[in-house]
């Protein structure tokens, strides 16, 4: 994987591979310097006693060290596990027990338990590794494990999703089928270095074709992004829908003469945002659909006629179906579960040490995403919602069961239901509804979730009810919670 991403580095040694942008300037990395730093880091990690196949938990912040360490680990056959810097010590402790990593890459500002039996490699050590002699790429079976990422599971327990080196090949189908990416592009991603959406779309994909990646420095305000886009002549811009919404609210008229189009993923893009972006910039927003278990496989494209209200079409090379309850593809026009072939090179190897849970996501050839949709005669897919109650918070999928399990331990809460609710047009937040003998102190509640849940999992709204709504079987109805919230707004 790392060799594929850096395949053009020697030929383009002096070309800018990465600009880390701020209002006052930019820190530039050439392809040559990037490759040296990656392979030097690989050497340094091996000098720490790590062996190919060892897992390496990444507890790093929003700095360039994140992608360098990530690729450096993969380059020498280690298995990095990138994690959100928002996770709490308690959440990280569960990951450590499950993964048994050989080392932790650690920024002291990022939460992590003390681990006397697991080596912690500091940010300063990682920076020093950049200047070491370059390691050789550890080449091997493309089906072997390359990296692990965590996603919220429908069971309420975050899942460790294992991906193979071959996953990087699958991303080539996205270059034509979503980005229209070429070597002359300057692709700007609005996300932080330590977000997997940024790692893939914002960094690895442009580097793998010899294009330049543009990433805002930590602390850069969303309101300054139009200035940076124009100043750095970005030709493609990638962000989550919430970023576009915020930019449009601050800058209703945005002039970006070099921009060809924007990319949107992470959560459903509203038609309002798409239309307002076109009015403000004169460029299209191209949406894509994917998940932690598989790279994006349905998308709009610069070469396809726009179909408002749809996710786009399956990318060329993908095998996609809408599957019914019997496990077979449904007729065109009928609603079914969006599914991808288990033969797709971008599909996960499986969940870490959970073969039964892995196989439960399949029916015959098809991996079931849990999202519902319809496909028309031109193969455009229209999203019809989740088959379960998974929430989407700013591009992160969050299981309500995980949040409910945490809140149920708070003193005084008798029962709790969590879902996402719309607080204003195109803006949703996680809300917690609970029953209790009396009113609970909201400040204490908020302090509790801040200690126990990553920020993106924390409810932004708490509401006490006399009783939680249930379905005819007596189970909590989160849909009724959402409807009840709408009625009382």
C-alpha positions in Angstrom: 0.0 0.0 0.0 2.7 2.5 1.0 4.8 1.7 -2.1 1.7 2.3 -4.3 1.0 5.7 -2.6 4.6 6.8 -3.0 5.2 5.3 -6.5 5.7 8.7 -8.1 7.9 10.2 -5.3 11.3 9.5 -7.0 10.1 10.9 -10.4 8.5 13.9 -8.8 11.0 14.4 -6.0 11.0 18.2 -6.1 7.2 18.6 -6.7 5.1 19.8 -3.7 3.3 16.8 -2.3 1.7 18.5 0.7 1.0 22.1 1.7 -0.1 22.6 5.3 -1.9 25.9 5.1 -2.6 28.7 7.5 -3.7 32.3 6.9 -0.1 33.5 7.4 1.6 31.0 5.1 2.2 27.3 4.4 4.6 24.5 5.3 5.5 22.6 2.1 6.7 19.0 1.7 8.1 17.8 -1.5 7.5 14.2 -2.7 11.2 13.4 -2.0 11.1 14.8 1.5 7.8 13.0 2.2 9.2 9.6 1.1 12.3 10.1 3.1 10.3 10.9 6.2 8.0 7.9 5.7 10.7 5.4 5.2 12.9 6.9 7.9 10.0 6.5 10.3 9.6 2.9 9.2 13.3 2.3 10.1 12.7 4.0 13.5 9.7 1.9 14.3 11.6 -1.3 13.6 14.5 -0.1 15.8 11.9 0.0 18.6 11.7 -3.8 18.4 8.4 -4.0 16.4 8.0 -6.8 14.0 6.0 -7.0 10.7 2.4 -7.8 11.6 2.5 -6.0 15.0 -0.4 -3.6 15.6 0.5 0.0 16.4 -2.2 2.2 18.1 -2.0 5.8 16.9 -2.8 8.4 19.6 -1.7 11.5 17.7 -3.2 14.9 17.1 -3.9 16.9 14.0 -0.3 17.2 12.7 1.7 16.1 9.7 3.2 13.4 11.9 0.0 11.4 11.6 0.1 10.5 7.9 3.9 10.1 8.0 3.7 7.6 10.9 0.7 5.9 9.3 2.5 5.3 6.0 5.8 4.6 7.7 4.2 1.7 9.7 2.5 0.3 6.7 5.7 0.5 4.6 7.6 -1.9 6.9 4.7 -4.3 7.4 3.3 -3.0 10.7 -0.5 -2.6 11.1 -1.3 1.0 12.2 -4.6 1.7 14.0 -5.5 5.4 13.5 -7.9 6.6 16.1 -9.7 9.9 16.8 -7.9 12.2 19.2 -11.4 12.9 20.8 -11.5 9.5 22.4 -11.4 9.3 26.2 -8.9 7.2 28.3 -11.7 4.8 29.0 -12.5 4.3 25.3 -8.9 3.8 24.4 -8.4 1.3 27.3 -11.0 -0.9 25.7 -9.2 -0.8 22.4 -5.9 -1.7 24.0 -7.4 -4.7 25.7 -8.9 -5.9 22.4 -5.9 -5.2 20.1 -2.9 -5.9 22.3 -0.7 -3.6 20.2 3.1 -3.8 20.2 3.4 0.0 20.7 1.4 3.3 21.0 2.4 6.4 19.0 1.6 9.1 21.5 1.2 12.8 21.5 1.2 13.8 25.2 -1.8 16.1 24.6 -4.0 13.2 23.4 -5.8 11.1 26.0 -4.3 7.6 26.6 -4.0 5.4 29.7 -0.6 4.7 31.2 0.6 1.4 29.7 3.6 0.0 31.6 3.6 -3.2 29.5 3.2 -1.4 26.1 5.8 0.9 24.8 4.7 4.4 24.1 6.7 6.2 21.3 6.5 10.0 21.7 5.9 12.7 19.2 9.5 13.8 19.6 10.8 10.3 18.9 8.7 10.1 15.8 10.0 13.5 14.5 13.6 12.3 15.1 12.9 9.1 13.0 12.4 11.1 9.9 16.1 11.6 9.4 17.0 7.9 9.7 18.2 5.8 6.8 15.3 4.7 4.6 13.8 1.3 5.2 12.9 -1.0 2.4 9.3 -1.5 1.5 8.0 -4.7 3.1 6.3 -6.2 0.0 4.1 -9.2 0.2 0.6 -10.7 -0.3 -1.9 -7.9 -1.1 -4.5 -9.7 0.9 -2.5 -9.5 4.1 -3.6 -6.9 6.7 -2.5 -3.3 6.2 -4.4 -1.3 8.8 -7.3 -1.3 11.2 -9.9 1.4 11.8 -12.7 1.6 14.3 -16.3 2.1 13.6 -19.4 2.2 15.8 -21.2 -1.2 15.7 -24.9 -1.7 15.6 -24.4 -3.8 18.8 -23.2 -0.7 20.6 -19.6 -1.9 20.8 -17.1 -0.2 18.5 -15.8 -2.6 15.9 -12.2 -3.0 14.8 -12.4 -3.2 11.0 -9.4 -4.9 9.3 -8.3 -3.9 5.8 -5.9 -5.4 3.4 -3.1 -3.8 1.3 -5.2 -4.3 -1.8 -7.7 -1.7 -0.5 -5.5 1.0 -2.1 -6.1 -0.5 -5.5 -9.9 -0.2 -5.0 -9.5 3.5 -4.5 -8.4 3.9 -8.1 -12.1 3.3 -9.1 -12.9 6.4 -7.1 -10.4 8.6 -9.0 -12.5 8.4 -12.2 -15.8 7.5 -10.6 -15.9 10.3 -8.1 -13.0 12.8 -8.2 -11.9 13.1 -11.8 -8.5 13.1 -10.2 -5.3 13.8 -12.3 -1.7 14.5 -11.5 -2.0 18.2 -12.1 -4.7 18.6 -9.4 -4.4 20.4 -6.2 -6.8 18.7 -3.8 -7.8 20.5 -0.6 -9.4 18.6 2.2 -11.0 20.5 5.0 -10.6 17.7 7.6 -7.9 17.0 10.2 -4.9 14.8 9.5 -6.2 12.2 12.0 -9.5 11.6 10.2 -9.7 8.6 7.9 -11.7 10.6 5.3 -8.7 13.0 5.2 -6.1 10.2 5.1 -7.7 8.5 2.1 -9.4 11.3 0.0 -7.2 14.1 1.1 -3.7 12.5 1.1 -3.2 9.0 -0.2 -5.3 9.4 -3.3 -3.7 12.6 -4.6 -0.2 11.3 -3.7 -0.8 8.0 -5.5 -1.3 9.9 -8.8 1.4 12.5 -8.2 -1.0 15.3 -7.3 -0.6 17.9 -4.5 -2.6 17.7 -1.3 -3.6 20.8 0.6 -4.6 20.5 4.3 -5.5 23.4 6.6 -3.2 23.6 9.7 -4.7 22.8 13.1 -6.7 25.7 14.4 -7.6 27.1 11.0 -11.2 28.4 11.2 -13.8 27.2 8.6 -14.5 30.8 7.8 -11.0 31.2 6.3 -11.3 28.2 3.9 -12.6 30.2 0.9 -9.5 32.4 1.2 -7.2 29.4 1.4 -9.0 27.7 -1.5 -8.4 30.7 -3.7 -4.9 31.5 -2.5 -3.6 28.0 -3.1 -5.5 27.5 -6.4 -7.3 24.4 -5.3 -8.8 22.5 -8.2 -10.8 20.0 -6.1 -12.2 20.5 -2.6 -13.3 17.8 -0.2 -15.3 18.2 3.0 -18.3 16.9 5.0 -21.7 18.5 4.3 -21.5 20.5 7.6 -18.4 22.3 6.4 -20.1 23.4 3.2 -23.1 24.5 5.2 -21.0 26.7 7.5 -19.0 28.1 4.6 -22.2 29.1 2.8 -23.6 30.7 5.9 -20.5 32.9 6.3 -19.8 33.5 2.6 -23.0 33.4 0.4 -20.9 34.5 -2.6 -17.6 32.6 -3.1 -15.3 33.2 -6.1 -13.0 30.2 -6.7 -11.7 30.5 -10.3 -9.5 27.4 -10.1 -12.0 25.1 -8.5 -13.6 22.4 -10.8 -15.9 20.8 -8.2 -16.3 19.9 -4.6 -16.5 16.4 -3.0 -18.9 15.5 -0.2 -19.0 12.4 2.0 -19.3 11.3 5.6 -23.1 12.0 5.8 -26.0 12.6 3.5 -25.7 15.8 1.5 -28.9 17.9 1.3 -30.2 19.2 -1.9 -30.3 22.7 -0.3 -26.6 22.7 0.3 -25.9 21.3 -3.2 -28.0 24.1 -4.8 -26.6 26.9 -2.6 -23.0 25.8 -3.3 -23.6 25.9 -7.1 -25.2 29.4 -6.8 -22.3 30.7 -4.7 -19.4 29.1 -6.7 -20.8 27.9 -10.1 -19.3 24.5 -9.4 -21.0 21.1 -8.6 -20.9 19.2 -5.4 -20.3 15.5 -6.1 -21.5 13.2 -3.3 -20.2 9.7 -2.5 -21.4 6.8 -0.4 -19.2 4.4 1.4 -18.4 3.2 4.9 -15.6 2.1 7.2 -15.9 -1.5 5.9 -15.5 -0.5 2.3 -14.2 2.6 0.4 -16.8 4.7 -1.3 -18.4 2.7 -4.1 -21.4 4.8 -5.2 -20.9 8.4 -6.3 -21.7 11.3 -8.5 -19.0 12.0 -11.1 -17.8 14.9 -13.2 -18.5 12.9 -16.3 -22.1 11.9 -15.4 -25.2 14.0 -15.8 -26.4 15.2 -12.4 -29.3 13.4 -10.8 -30.5 15.5 -7.9 -31.7 13.5 -4.9 -29.5 10.5 -5.6 -26.2 9.3 -4.2 -25.0 8.7 -7.8 -24.2 5.5 -9.6 -22.0 2.5 -8.7 -18.4 3.3 -9.8 -17.1 1.5 -12.8 -15.5 -1.8 -11.6 -17.8 -2.1 -8.6 -20.5 -4.9 -8.2 -23.4 -3.4 -6.3 -27.0 -4.6 -5.6 -30.1 -3.6 -3.7 -30.9 -6.8 -1.7 -34.2 -8.0 -0.3 -34.9 -10.0 2.9 -34.3 -13.2 1.0 -30.7 -12.2 0.2 -31.4 -11.8 -3.6 -31.2 -8.5 -5.6 -34.6 -6.8 -5.8 -36.0 -5.5 -9.2 -35.0 -2.1 -10.3 -37.2 0.5 -8.6 -37.9 -1.6 -5.5 -36.4 -0.7 -2.1 -33.7 -2.9 -0.7 -30.5 -2.9 1.4 -27.5 -1.4 -0.3 -25.0 -4.2 -0.7 -21.5 -4.7 -2.2 -19.9 -7.9 -3.5 -17.6 -9.7 -1.1 -15.2 -9.8 -4.1 -14.7 -6.0 -4.0 -11.0 -5.3 -3.4 -12.0 -2.4 -1.2 -14.0 -4.5 1.2 -12.7 -5.3 4.6 -11.0 -8.5 5.6 -13.3 -8.7 8.6 -13.8 -7.5 12.1 -10.9 -8.2 14.4 -11.1 -11.6 16.0 -14.9 -11.8 15.3 -15.5 -14.2 12.4 -19.1 -14.9 13.4 -19.9 -11.2 13.6 -18.2 -10.7 10.3 -20.1 -13.4 8.5 -23.4 -12.0 10.0 -22.9 -9.0 7.7 -23.1 -11.1 4.6 -25.9 -12.9 2.7 -24.3 -15.1 0.0 -22.1 -12.9 -2.1 -23.4 -9.6 -0.6 -22.0 -7.5 2.2 -25.0 -5.7 3.7 -24.4 -2.0 4.5 -27.5 -1.5 6.7 -28.6 1.4 4.5 -31.7 1.2 2.4 -32.2 2.6 -1.1 -33.7 2.2 -4.6 -32.0 1.9 -8.0 -33.6 3.3 -11.1 -33.2 2.1 -14.7 -30.2 4.3 -15.2 -28.6 2.7 -12.1 -28.8 5.8 -10.0 -29.2 5.0 -6.3 -31.6 7.0 -4.1 -31.0 6.8 -0.3 -33.9 5.7 1.8 -32.4 5.8 5.3 -30.9 3.3 7.7 -32.3 -0.2 8.3 -31.2 0.3 11.9 -30.9 3.3 14.3 -27.3 4.2 13.6 -26.7 8.0 13.9 -24.4 10.3 11.9 -22.7 13.0 13.8 -20.5 15.3 11.7 -19.4 12.4 9.4 -18.9 9.9 12.3 -21.3 6.9 12.5 -22.4 6.5 16.1 -24.4 3.7 17.7 -27.2 4.9 20.0 -26.6 1.7 22.0 -23.1 2.7 23.0 -24.3 6.2 24.1 -27.3 4.7 25.9 -25.1 2.1 27.7 -22.9 4.9 29.0 -25.7 7.2 30.1 -27.6 4.3 31.8 -24.7 4.2 34.4 -25.3 7.8 35.4 -26.9 8.0 38.9 -30.6 8.8 38.8 -31.3 7.8 35.2 -34.0 5.0 35.1 -34.2 4.5 31.3 -32.7 6.3 28.4 -33.1 6.6 24.6 -30.7 8.3 22.3 -31.2 9.3 18.7 -30.2 12.2 16.3 -32.7 15.0 15.8 -33.0 17.9 13.4 -32.6 21.2 15.3 -32.7 23.4 12.2 -32.7 22.9 8.4 -29.9 20.5 7.5 -28.4 20.4 11.0 -28.8 17.3 13.2 -27.4 16.7 16.7 -27.4 13.7 19.1 -30.1 14.0 21.7 -30.6 11.9 24.9 -34.1 11.4 26.3 -34.3 9.9 29.8 -36.7 9.1 32.6 -35.9 9.7 36.3 -37.5 10.2 39.6 -36.8 14.0 39.4 -35.0 16.5 37.3 -31.2 15.8 36.9 -28.6 18.5 36.9 -27.7 19.0 33.2 -24.2 20.4 34.0 -23.3 17.3 35.9 -24.7 15.1 33.0 -22.6 17.0 30.5 -19.5 16.7 32.6 -20.1 12.9 32.9 -20.4 12.4 29.1 -17.3 14.6 28.5 -15.3 12.2 30.7 -16.7 9.0 29.2 -17.4 9.6 25.5 -15.5 11.1 22.6 -16.9 14.6 21.7 -18.5 13.4 18.5 -20.5 10.8 20.5 -21.7 13.2 23.2 -25.4 14.3 23.2 -25.8 18.0 22.6 -29.4 17.9 24.0 -30.8 16.3 27.1 -34.6 16.0 27.7 -36.4 14.4 30.6 -39.6 12.5 29.8 -42.3 10.9 31.9 -41.9 7.7 29.8 -40.0 6.6 26.7 -42.1 5.6 23.7 -42.2 2.0 22.8 -43.3 -0.1 19.8 -46.0 -2.9 20.0 -43.3 -5.3 21.2 -42.4 -3.1 24.1 -39.1 -2.0 22.7 -37.8 1.5 22.6 -38.9 3.4 19.5 -36.3 5.9 18.5 -38.3 6.9 15.5 -41.1 7.9 17.9 -38.5 9.9 19.9 -37.6 11.9 16.8 -41.2 12.4 15.9 -42.1 13.5 19.4 -39.2 16.0 19.4 -40.4 17.5 16.1 -43.9 17.9 17.6 -42.6 19.8 20.6 -40.1 22.1 18.9 
